[in-house]
Amino acid sequence: MKINFKKTYKFAIKSALFISLFATGFVLLMVLLFFGSKVNNLLFFGIVCLLIIYLFSFIVLQYRVERFIYRRVKKIYDDVSLLESSTFINQPITTDMETLTREVKKFATDKKLEIEMLQIREEYRREFLGNVSHELKTPLFTVQGYISTLLDGAMDDKNIRKKYLKRAEKGVERLIYIVEDLDMITKLESGDLNLDFSEFDIVELIQNVFDLLEMKADKKKITLAFENYHIQPIIVHGDKDKIQQVVENLIVNSIKYGREGGFTEVAVVNLTKKKVLVRITDNGEGIEKQNIPRLFERFYRVDKSGSRSEGGSGLGLAIVKHIIEAHKEKIYVESEFGIGSEFSFTIEKARLKKPELDPEQIYSKSLKINKLKKQ
């Protein structure tokens, strides 16, 4: 590996100056002591002596520093290059020890952070694979169990055959649901899923989701409502189908973890001139603080028992996060365990178009302007 030195002369310049000043002063003192006033042009002699000693000291020091000390610096760079840090290798070697120390410390810190990130990713990979296998294993074993029972002789009974085939179908549907959600997340992460932007009424969309989930909420006697009963239509800009999926997933989550006879309220707030905040609040079981940072991970379960009595693919919140980020917006969550949760996200308002004037309106407007000018 070819390494270029970035030479610095600070050490040699300072050291040579100290040596030359001391040596010149010592020589002049000796001259005065031994020769006294017999020496003419003592000042000129001192200046010449100072320059000669300074130049000699600088050359020797700089040469010695580069040849002996910085040979070991090069060895440090060679050792570091074994770690294959391209950003570190491509930089020229500095002969400034302070800069070198700072660079090596920064390099070591970066490598430590990189190793920690790799360890976190490895842990996440293992956990993710375990969660995927758990999610797929349950419906697969269910389907396998029903089919095996039918093959072992239960197929002859028409009632049992129909019941087991229906249950097996539900297991297959759950598998398809999980695979489709995984496929969507993969496309969102890779940017392959194109968003179809349009302008739509977010209030009407939320009401449609309420109508869709009304029966699901009634099973737990949960009330779905707007926070403001007299809410006005608000036109926003985004992918209508994807935003509906976001709202639906968040409300389904609030119903799933809501308390019997509770409520889920949705508020649409004008955050700024260009942004709207959609807020979904419930009085369910809430989320513990240590679980909030990982809520949007795929298959992450707050309930470590892994119970799936409420159904779902375990990917709902992960999909929500990716869709909102694909819109270049933000999603927030606030929760207090035992009291309830609030999920909110921003979305861009639709730009108001200026009404176009027909030719007759333009003509009449110009006439009015001309009359005003004459007056």
C-alpha positions as a Markdown table, in Angstrom:
| # | Residue | x | y | z |
|---|---|---|---|---|
| 1 | Met | 0.0 | 0.0 | 0.0 |
| 2 | Lys | 1.4 | 3.4 | -1.1 |
| 3 | Ile | 1.1 | 6.0 | 1.7 |
| 4 | Asn | 1.7 | 9.7 | 1.2 |
| 5 | Phe | 3.0 | 11.7 | 4.2 |
| 6 | Lys | 1.5 | 15.1 | 5.0 |
| 7 | Lys | 4.6 | 16.8 | 6.5 |
| 8 | Thr | 4.3 | 19.2 | 9.3 |
| 9 | Tyr | 7.3 | 21.2 | 10.5 |
| 10 | Lys | 5.9 | 22.6 | 13.8 |
| 11 | Phe | 7.9 | 20.4 | 16.0 |
| 12 | Ala | 11.2 | 20.9 | 14.2 |
| 13 | Ile | 10.7 | 24.7 | 13.9 |
| 14 | Lys | 10.0 | 25.2 | 17.6 |
| 15 | Ser | 12.7 | 22.7 | 18.8 |
| 16 | Ala | 15.3 | 24.3 | 16.5 |
| 17 | Leu | 14.4 | 27.8 | 17.7 |
| 18 | Phe | 14.9 | 26.8 | 21.4 |
| 19 | Ile | 18.2 | 25.0 | 20.7 |
| 20 | Ser | 19.6 | 27.8 | 18.6 |
| 21 | Leu | 18.6 | 30.5 | 21.1 |
| 22 | Phe | 20.2 | 28.6 | 23.9 |
| 23 | Ala | 23.3 | 27.7 | 21.9 |
| 24 | Thr | 23.8 | 31.2 | 20.6 |
| 25 | Gly | 23.3 | 32.7 | 24.0 |
| 26 | Phe | 25.8 | 30.2 | 25.5 |
| 27 | Val | 28.4 | 30.9 | 22.8 |
| 28 | Leu | 28.1 | 34.7 | 23.2 |
| 29 | Leu | 28.4 | 34.3 | 27.0 |
| 30 | Met | 31.6 | 32.3 | 26.6 |
| 31 | Val | 33.0 | 34.8 | 24.1 |
| 32 | Leu | 32.4 | 37.7 | 26.5 |
| 33 | Leu | 33.9 | 35.7 | 29.4 |
| 34 | Phe | 37.1 | 34.7 | 27.6 |
| 35 | Phe | 37.7 | 37.6 | 25.2 |
| 36 | Gly | 35.8 | 40.4 | 26.8 |
| 37 | Ser | 35.6 | 43.7 | 24.7 |
| 38 | Lys | 38.3 | 42.5 | 22.3 |
| 39 | Val | 35.7 | 41.0 | 20.0 |
| 40 | Asn | 34.4 | 43.4 | 17.4 |
| 41 | Asn | 30.9 | 43.3 | 15.9 |
| 42 | Leu | 29.6 | 41.0 | 18.6 |
| 43 | Leu | 26.0 | 41.5 | 17.5 |
| 44 | Phe | 26.7 | 40.5 | 13.9 |
| 45 | Phe | 28.6 | 37.4 | 15.2 |
| 46 | Gly | 25.6 | 36.5 | 17.3 |
| 47 | Ile | 23.1 | 36.8 | 14.5 |
| 48 | Val | 25.2 | 34.6 | 12.1 |
| 49 | Cys | 25.8 | 32.1 | 14.8 |
| 50 | Leu | 22.0 | 32.0 | 15.6 |
| 51 | Leu | 21.1 | 31.4 | 11.9 |
| 52 | Ile | 23.7 | 28.7 | 11.4 |
| 53 | Ile | 22.7 | 26.8 | 14.6 |
| 54 | Tyr | 19.0 | 27.2 | 13.8 |
| 55 | Leu | 19.3 | 25.8 | 10.2 |
| 56 | Phe | 21.5 | 23.0 | 11.4 |
| 57 | Ser | 19.1 | 22.1 | 14.3 |
| 58 | Phe | 16.0 | 22.3 | 12.1 |
| 59 | Ile | 17.4 | 20.0 | 9.4 |
| 60 | Val | 18.7 | 17.4 | 11.9 |
| 61 | Leu | 15.5 | 17.4 | 13.9 |
| 62 | Gln | 13.2 | 17.2 | 10.9 |
| 63 | Tyr | 15.2 | 14.4 | 9.4 |
| 64 | Arg | 15.4 | 12.5 | 12.7 |
| 65 | Val | 11.7 | 13.0 | 13.4 |
| 66 | Glu | 10.7 | 11.7 | 9.9 |
| 67 | Arg | 13.2 | 8.9 | 9.8 |
| 68 | Phe | 12.9 | 7.5 | 13.4 |
| 69 | Ile | 9.7 | 8.7 | 15.0 |
| 70 | Tyr | 7.4 | 8.8 | 12.0 |
| 71 | Arg | 8.6 | 5.4 | 10.8 |
| 72 | Arg | 6.7 | 4.1 | 13.8 |
| 73 | Val | 3.7 | 6.3 | 12.8 |
| 74 | Lys | 3.7 | 4.6 | 9.4 |
| 75 | Lys | 3.6 | 1.3 | 11.2 |
| 76 | Ile | 0.5 | 2.4 | 13.1 |
| 77 | Tyr | -1.2 | 3.3 | 9.8 |
| 78 | Asp | -0.1 | 0.0 | 8.3 |
| 79 | Asp | -1.6 | -1.9 | 11.3 |
| 80 | Val | -4.8 | 0.2 | 11.0 |
| 81 | Ser | -5.1 | -0.5 | 7.3 |
| 82 | Leu | -5.6 | -4.2 | 8.1 |
| 83 | Leu | -9.1 | -3.3 | 9.3 |
| 84 | Glu | -9.8 | -2.2 | 5.7 |
| 85 | Ser | -11.2 | 1.3 | 6.5 |
| 86 | Ser | -11.1 | 2.9 | 3.1 |
| 87 | Thr | -11.8 | 6.4 | 4.5 |
| 88 | Phe | -8.9 | 6.1 | 6.8 |
| 89 | Ile | -6.4 | 4.5 | 4.3 |
| 90 | Asn | -7.1 | 7.1 | 1.6 |
| 91 | Gln | -6.1 | 10.0 | 3.8 |
| 92 | Pro | -2.5 | 11.1 | 3.8 |
| 93 | Ile | -0.5 | 10.3 | 6.8 |
| 94 | Thr | 0.1 | 13.3 | 9.0 |
| 95 | Thr | 3.4 | 13.8 | 10.9 |
| 96 | Asp | 1.5 | 15.9 | 13.5 |
| 97 | Met | 1.2 | 13.6 | 16.6 |
| 98 | Glu | -1.8 | 15.5 | 17.9 |
| 99 | Thr | -3.7 | 15.2 | 14.7 |
| 100 | Leu | -2.7 | 11.5 | 14.4 |
| 101 | Thr | -3.9 | 10.8 | 18.0 |
| 102 | Arg | -7.2 | 12.6 | 17.2 |
| 103 | Glu | -7.7 | 10.6 | 14.0 |
| 104 | Val | -6.9 | 7.3 | 15.6 |
| 105 | Lys | -9.3 | 8.0 | 18.5 |
| 106 | Lys | -12.0 | 9.0 | 16.0 |
| 107 | Phe | -11.3 | 5.9 | 14.0 |
| 108 | Ala | -11.5 | 3.7 | 17.1 |
| 109 | Thr | -14.8 | 5.3 | 18.2 |
| 110 | Asp | -16.3 | 4.9 | 14.7 |
| 111 | Lys | -15.3 | 1.2 | 14.7 |
| 112 | Lys | -16.7 | 0.7 | 18.1 |
| 113 | Leu | -20.1 | 2.2 | 17.0 |
| 114 | Glu | -20.0 | 0.1 | 13.9 |
| 115 | Ile | -19.4 | -3.1 | 15.8 |
| 116 | Glu | -22.2 | -2.2 | 18.3 |
| 117 | Met | -24.6 | -1.5 | 15.3 |
| 118 | Leu | -23.7 | -4.9 | 13.8 |
| 119 | Gln | -24.4 | -6.6 | 17.1 |
| 120 | Ile | -27.8 | -4.8 | 17.3 |
| 121 | Arg | -28.6 | -5.8 | 13.7 |
| 122 | Glu | -27.6 | -9.4 | 14.4 |
| 123 | Glu | -29.8 | -9.5 | 17.4 |
| 124 | Tyr | -32.6 | -7.9 | 15.4 |
| 125 | Arg | -32.1 | -10.5 | 12.6 |
| 126 | Arg | -32.3 | -13.4 | 15.0 |
| 127 | Glu | -35.4 | -12.0 | 16.6 |
| 128 | Phe | -37.0 | -11.2 | 13.3 |
| 129 | Leu | -36.4 | -14.7 | 12.0 |
| 130 | Gly | -37.8 | -16.2 | 15.2 |
| 131 | Asn | -40.9 | -14.0 | 14.9 |
| 132 | Val | -41.4 | -14.9 | 11.2 |
| 133 | Ser | -41.1 | -18.6 | 11.9 |
| 134 | His | -43.6 | -18.2 | 14.8 |
| 135 | Glu | -46.1 | -16.3 | 12.7 |
| 136 | Leu | -45.9 | -18.7 | 9.8 |
| 137 | Lys | -45.7 | -21.9 | 11.9 |
| 138 | Thr | -49.0 | -21.4 | 13.7 |
| 139 | Pro | -51.3 | -21.3 | 10.6 |
| 140 | Leu | -49.1 | -23.9 | 8.8 |
| 141 | Phe | -49.5 | -26.4 | 11.6 |
| 142 | Thr | -53.2 | -25.6 | 11.8 |
| 143 | Val | -53.7 | -26.3 | 8.1 |
| 144 | Gln | -51.5 | -29.4 | 8.3 |
| 145 | Gly | -53.5 | -30.7 | 11.3 |
| 146 | Tyr | -56.9 | -30.4 | 9.6 |
| 147 | Ile | -55.7 | -31.9 | 6.3 |
| 148 | Ser | -54.0 | -34.8 | 8.1 |
| 149 | Thr | -57.2 | -35.5 | 10.1 |
| 150 | Leu | -59.2 | -35.5 | 6.9 |
| 151 | Leu | -56.8 | -37.9 | 5.2 |
| 152 | Asp | -56.9 | -40.2 | 8.2 |
| 153 | Gly | -60.6 | -41.0 | 7.6 |
| 154 | Ala | -62.6 | -37.9 | 8.6 |
| 155 | Met | -63.1 | -37.1 | 5.0 |
| 156 | Asp | -66.0 | -39.6 | 4.8 |
| 157 | Asp | -68.1 | -37.5 | 7.2 |
| 158 | Lys | -69.5 | -34.6 | 5.2 |
| 159 | Asn | -70.1 | -32.3 | 8.1 |
| 160 | Ile | -66.6 | -32.8 | 9.5 |
| 161 | Arg | -65.0 | -32.5 | 6.1 |
| 162 | Lys | -66.8 | -29.2 | 5.4 |
| 163 | Lys | -65.9 | -27.7 | 8.8 |
| 164 | Tyr | -62.2 | -28.8 | 8.6 |
| 165 | Leu | -61.8 | -27.5 | 5.1 |
| 166 | Lys | -63.2 | -24.1 | 6.1 |
| 167 | Arg | -60.8 | -23.9 | 9.1 |
| 168 | Ala | -57.9 | -24.9 | 6.8 |
| 169 | Glu | -59.0 | -22.2 | 4.4 |
| 170 | Lys | -58.8 | -19.6 | 7.2 |
| 171 | Gly | -55.3 | -20.8 | 8.0 |
| 172 | Val | -54.3 | -20.3 | 4.3 |
| 173 | Glu | -55.9 | -16.9 | 4.3 |
| 174 | Arg | -53.8 | -15.9 | 7.3 |
| 175 | Leu | -50.7 | -17.1 | 5.6 |
| 176 | Ile | -51.5 | -15.1 | 2.5 |
| 177 | Tyr | -52.2 | -12.0 | 4.7 |
| 178 | Ile | -48.8 | -12.3 | 6.3 |
| 179 | Val | -47.0 | -12.8 | 3.0 |
| 180 | Glu | -48.8 | -9.9 | 1.3 |
| 181 | Asp | -47.9 | -7.6 | 4.3 |
| 182 | Leu | -44.3 | -8.7 | 4.1 |
| 183 | Asp | -44.3 | -8.0 | 0.4 |
| 184 | Met | -45.7 | -4.5 | 0.9 |
| 185 | Ile | -43.1 | -3.7 | 3.5 |
| 186 | Thr | -40.3 | -4.9 | 1.2 |
| 187 | Lys | -41.5 | -2.8 | -1.6 |
| 188 | Leu | -41.9 | 0.3 | 0.6 |
| 189 | Glu | -38.4 | -0.2 | 2.0 |
| 190 | Ser | -36.8 | -0.6 | -1.5 |
| 191 | Gly | -38.9 | 2.2 | -3.0 |
| 192 | Asp | -40.5 | -0.1 | -5.5 |
| 193 | Leu | -44.1 | 0.7 | -4.4 |
| 194 | Asn | -45.3 | 3.7 | -6.3 |
| 195 | Leu | -47.7 | 6.0 | -4.5 |
| 196 | Asp | -50.7 | 7.3 | -6.4 |
| 197 | Phe | -51.1 | 10.9 | -5.1 |
| 198 | Ser | -54.5 | 12.6 | -5.3 |
| 199 | Glu | -56.6 | 15.1 | -3.4 |
| 200 | Phe | -59.3 | 13.8 | -1.1 |
| 201 | Asp | -61.3 | 14.6 | 2.0 |
| 202 | Ile | -59.5 | 13.0 | 5.0 |
| 203 | Val | -62.7 | 13.4 | 7.2 |
| 204 | Glu | -64.8 | 11.4 | 4.7 |
| 205 | Leu | -62.0 | 8.7 | 4.6 |
| 206 | Ile | -62.0 | 8.3 | 8.4 |
| 207 | Gln | -65.8 | 8.0 | 8.4 |
| 208 | Asn | -65.5 | 5.3 | 5.8 |
| 209 | Val | -63.1 | 3.4 | 8.1 |
| 210 | Phe | -65.5 | 3.9 | 11.0 |
| 211 | Asp | -68.3 | 2.3 | 8.9 |
| 212 | Leu | -66.0 | -0.6 | 7.9 |
| 213 | Leu | -64.9 | -1.4 | 11.5 |
| 214 | Glu | -68.2 | -0.7 | 13.2 |
| 215 | Met | -69.1 | -4.4 | 13.7 |
| 216 | Lys | -65.6 | -5.2 | 15.0 |
| 217 | Ala | -65.8 | -2.4 | 17.5 |
| 218 | Asp | -69.4 | -3.4 | 18.6 |
| 219 | Lys | -68.0 | -6.8 | 19.7 |
| 220 | Lys | -66.1 | -5.1 | 22.4 |
| 221 | Lys | -68.7 | -2.3 | 22.8 |
| 222 | Ile | -66.1 | 0.3 | 21.8 |
| 223 | Thr | -67.3 | 3.7 | 20.5 |
| 224 | Leu | -65.8 | 5.0 | 17.3 |
| 225 | Ala | -66.2 | 8.8 | 17.0 |
| 226 | Phe | -64.6 | 12.1 | 16.0 |
| 227 | Glu | -63.4 | 14.3 | 18.8 |
| 228 | Asn | -65.2 | 17.2 | 17.3 |
| 229 | Tyr | -68.8 | 16.3 | 16.3 |
| 230 | His | -69.1 | 19.3 | 13.9 |
| 231 | Ile | -65.8 | 18.6 | 12.0 |
| 232 | Gln | -65.6 | 20.2 | 8.5 |
| 233 | Pro | -64.2 | 18.5 | 5.4 |
| 234 | Ile | -60.4 | 18.9 | 5.1 |
| 235 | Ile | -58.8 | 18.2 | 1.7 |
| 236 | Val | -55.4 | 16.6 | 1.8 |
| 237 | His | -52.8 | 15.5 | -0.7 |
| 238 | Gly | -51.6 | 11.8 | -0.6 |
| 239 | Asp | -52.2 | 8.3 | -1.7 |
| 240 | Lys | -55.8 | 7.8 | -0.7 |
| 241 | Asp | -55.7 | 3.9 | -0.5 |
| 242 | Lys | -52.5 | 3.9 | 1.5 |
| 243 | Ile | -53.6 | 6.6 | 4.0 |
| 244 | Gln | -56.9 | 4.6 | 4.4 |
| 245 | Gln | -54.8 | 1.6 | 5.3 |
| 246 | Val | -52.8 | 3.7 | 7.8 |
| 247 | Val | -56.0 | 4.9 | 9.5 |
| 248 | Glu | -57.6 | 1.4 | 9.4 |
| 249 | Asn | -54.5 | -0.3 | 10.9 |
| 250 | Leu | -54.3 | 2.3 | 13.7 |
| 251 | Ile | -58.0 | 2.1 | 14.6 |
| 252 | Val | -57.9 | -1.8 | 14.4 |
| 253 | Asn | -55.0 | -1.6 | 16.8 |
| 254 | Ser | -56.9 | 0.6 | 19.2 |
| 255 | Ile | -59.9 | -1.8 | 19.1 |
| 256 | Lys | -57.7 | -4.8 | 19.6 |
| 257 | Tyr | -56.0 | -3.5 | 22.7 |
| 258 | Gly | -59.0 | -1.3 | 23.8 |
| 259 | Arg | -60.9 | -2.0 | 27.0 |
| 260 | Glu | -64.5 | -3.4 | 27.0 |
| 261 | Gly | -66.9 | -0.5 | 26.6 |
| 262 | Gly | -64.2 | 2.0 | 25.9 |
| 263 | Phe | -63.7 | 4.5 | 23.1 |
| 264 | Thr | -61.6 | 5.4 | 20.1 |
| 265 | Glu | -61.6 | 9.1 | 19.1 |
| 266 | Val | -60.1 | 10.6 | 16.0 |
| 267 | Ala | -59.2 | 14.3 | 15.6 |
| 268 | Val | -58.1 | 16.1 | 12.5 |
| 269 | Val | -56.2 | 19.3 | 13.4 |
| 270 | Asn | -54.8 | 22.1 | 11.3 |
| 271 | Leu | -51.2 | 21.9 | 12.4 |
| 272 | Thr | -49.8 | 24.6 | 10.0 |
| 273 | Lys | -50.8 | 26.2 | 6.8 |
| 274 | Lys | -49.4 | 23.2 | 4.9 |
| 275 | Lys | -49.9 | 20.3 | 7.3 |
| 276 | Val | -52.7 | 18.4 | 9.0 |
| 277 | Leu | -52.4 | 16.3 | 12.1 |
| 278 | Val | -54.5 | 13.2 | 12.4 |
| 279 | Arg | -54.7 | 12.0 | 16.0 |
| 280 | Ile | -56.2 | 8.6 | 17.1 |
| 281 | Thr | -56.8 | 8.3 | 20.8 |
| 282 | Asp | -58.1 | 5.4 | 22.9 |
| 283 | Asn | -58.5 | 4.5 | 26.6 |
| 284 | Gly | -57.2 | 1.0 | 26.2 |
| 285 | Glu | -54.5 | -0.8 | 28.2 |
| 286 | Gly | -51.7 | 1.5 | 27.0 |
| 287 | Ile | -48.0 | 0.7 | 26.3 |
| 288 | Glu | -45.1 | 0.5 | 28.7 |
| 289 | Lys | -42.4 | 3.1 | 28.1 |
| 290 | Gln | -39.7 | 0.5 | 27.3 |
| 291 | Asn | -41.8 | -0.9 | 24.5 |
| 292 | Ile | -42.6 | 2.4 | 22.7 |
| 293 | Pro | -39.3 | 2.7 | 20.8 |
| 294 | Arg | -39.7 | -0.7 | 19.2 |
| 295 | Leu | -43.5 | -0.5 | 18.4 |
| 296 | Phe | -42.9 | -0.1 | 14.7 |
| 297 | Glu | -40.6 | -3.1 | 14.2 |
| 298 | Arg | -41.9 | -6.0 | 12.2 |
| 299 | Phe | -43.5 | -8.7 | 14.3 |
| 300 | Tyr | -42.5 | -6.9 | 17.6 |
| 301 | Arg | -44.9 | -8.0 | 20.3 |
| 302 | Val | -45.6 | -6.0 | 23.4 |
| 303 | Asp | -47.3 | -9.2 | 24.7 |
| 304 | Lys | -44.3 | -11.6 | 25.1 |
| 305 | Ser | -46.7 | -14.5 | 25.5 |
| 306 | Gly | -47.1 | -14.4 | 21.7 |
| 307 | Ser | -50.9 | -14.7 | 22.0 |
| 308 | Arg | -52.6 | -14.2 | 18.7 |
| 309 | Ser | -56.2 | -14.4 | 19.9 |
| 310 | Glu | -56.9 | -11.1 | 18.3 |
| 311 | Gly | -55.5 | -12.1 | 14.9 |
| 312 | Gly | -53.5 | -9.8 | 12.6 |
| 313 | Ser | -50.2 | -10.3 | 10.9 |
| 314 | Gly | -48.0 | -8.5 | 13.4 |
| 315 | Leu | -47.0 | -6.1 | 10.6 |
| 316 | Gly | -49.7 | -3.4 | 10.9 |
| 317 | Leu | -47.6 | -0.7 | 12.7 |
| 318 | Ala | -44.5 | -1.4 | 10.6 |
| 319 | Ile | -46.6 | -0.9 | 7.4 |
| 320 | Val | -48.1 | 2.3 | 8.9 |
| 321 | Lys | -44.6 | 3.7 | 9.6 |
| 322 | His | -43.3 | 2.9 | 6.1 |
| 323 | Ile | -46.4 | 4.4 | 4.4 |
| 324 | Ile | -46.1 | 7.6 | 6.4 |
| 325 | Glu | -42.4 | 7.9 | 5.7 |
| 326 | Ala | -43.0 | 7.2 | 2.0 |
| 327 | His | -45.2 | 10.3 | 2.1 |
| 328 | Lys | -42.2 | 12.1 | 3.7 |
| 329 | Glu | -44.3 | 12.7 | 6.8 |
| 330 | Lys | -43.9 | 11.9 | 10.5 |
| 331 | Ile | -45.7 | 9.5 | 12.9 |
| 332 | Tyr | -45.8 | 10.0 | 16.7 |
| 333 | Val | -46.9 | 7.8 | 19.6 |
| 334 | Glu | -47.7 | 8.7 | 23.2 |
| 335 | Ser | -48.9 | 6.2 | 25.7 |
| 336 | Glu | -49.3 | 5.7 | 29.4 |
| 337 | Phe | -49.7 | 2.2 | 30.7 |
| 338 | Gly | -53.1 | 1.4 | 32.0 |
| 339 | Ile | -54.6 | 4.7 | 30.8 |
| 340 | Gly | -54.5 | 4.7 | 27.0 |
| 341 | Ser | -52.5 | 5.5 | 23.8 |
| 342 | Glu | -52.4 | 8.2 | 21.2 |
| 343 | Phe | -51.0 | 7.7 | 17.6 |
| 344 | Ser | -50.8 | 10.7 | 15.3 |
| 345 | Phe | -49.4 | 11.4 | 11.9 |
| 346 | Thr | -49.0 | 14.4 | 9.6 |
| 347 | Ile | -50.2 | 14.7 | 6.1 |
| 348 | Glu | -49.9 | 17.5 | 3.5 |
| 349 | Lys | -52.9 | 19.8 | 2.8 |
| 350 | Ala | -54.1 | 20.1 | -0.8 |
| 351 | Arg | -53.0 | 23.2 | -2.5 |
| 352 | Leu | -55.9 | 25.5 | -3.3 |
| 353 | Lys | -56.2 | 26.2 | -7.0 |
| 354 | Lys | -57.0 | 29.8 | -8.1 |
| 355 | Pro | -60.4 | 29.8 | -9.9 |
| 356 | Glu | -59.9 | 30.4 | -13.7 |
| 357 | Leu | -61.7 | 33.4 | -15.2 |
| 358 | Asp | -63.5 | 33.0 | -18.4 |
| 359 | Pro | -62.8 | 35.5 | -21.3 |
| 360 | Glu | -65.9 | 37.7 | -20.5 |
| 361 | Gln | -64.8 | 38.0 | -16.9 |
| 362 | Ile | -61.3 | 39.0 | -17.9 |
| 363 | Tyr | -62.7 | 41.6 | -20.4 |
| 364 | Ser | -65.1 | 43.2 | -17.8 |
| 365 | Lys | -62.3 | 43.3 | -15.2 |
| 366 | Ser | -60.0 | 45.1 | -17.6 |
| 367 | Leu | -62.7 | 47.7 | -18.4 |
| 368 | Lys | -63.2 | 48.4 | -14.7 |
| 369 | Ile | -59.4 | 48.9 | -14.3 |
| 370 | Asn | -59.3 | 51.3 | -17.2 |
| 371 | Lys | -62.3 | 53.3 | -15.8 |
| 372 | Leu | -60.5 | 53.6 | -12.5 |
| 373 | Lys | -57.3 | 54.9 | -14.2 |
| 374 | Lys | -59.2 | 57.6 | -16.1 |
| 375 | Gln | -60.9 | 58.8 | -12.9 |
